[in-house]
Amino acid sequence: GLGLAVQSTVERLFEDLRRAPTDLERLDRLERTVDLARSLPFEIDFWKVQNAYYQMLVQLLPARRREADGGFDDAARWIERFRALGEKLSVKVDAPLRVESS
C-alpha cells in the first residue's frame, strides 16, 4: 500500500527530472522525497530509480563537470545535489566519469 505509493512517487519525480535534468528545483524535490522515503519504517524498492540515476550519471555528469570547471555556479550546485541524491539512493558516485578527448 503505502510503500508502493511512495515508490511510485519517487519514480514519477525522477521522470520529471529526466524531462528537465538540469532543473535544480526538480532535483531538490526528488532528493527530499527520497529522504522521506528512507525515513519510513519499511523498505522502498529504488531499483528503477537507481538504474535511471546511473544512466543520467554516465550521460550528464561529465558535461556538468565541464560546465562547473568553466565557472558555472549552477552546474557546481547541481553536481553537489546530484551526488547527494546518489548517496541517498545508494549509488556509488565516486568514480571519475570524465570523458577523454581524442
Beta strands, then each sheet from edge to edge (+ up, - down):
end
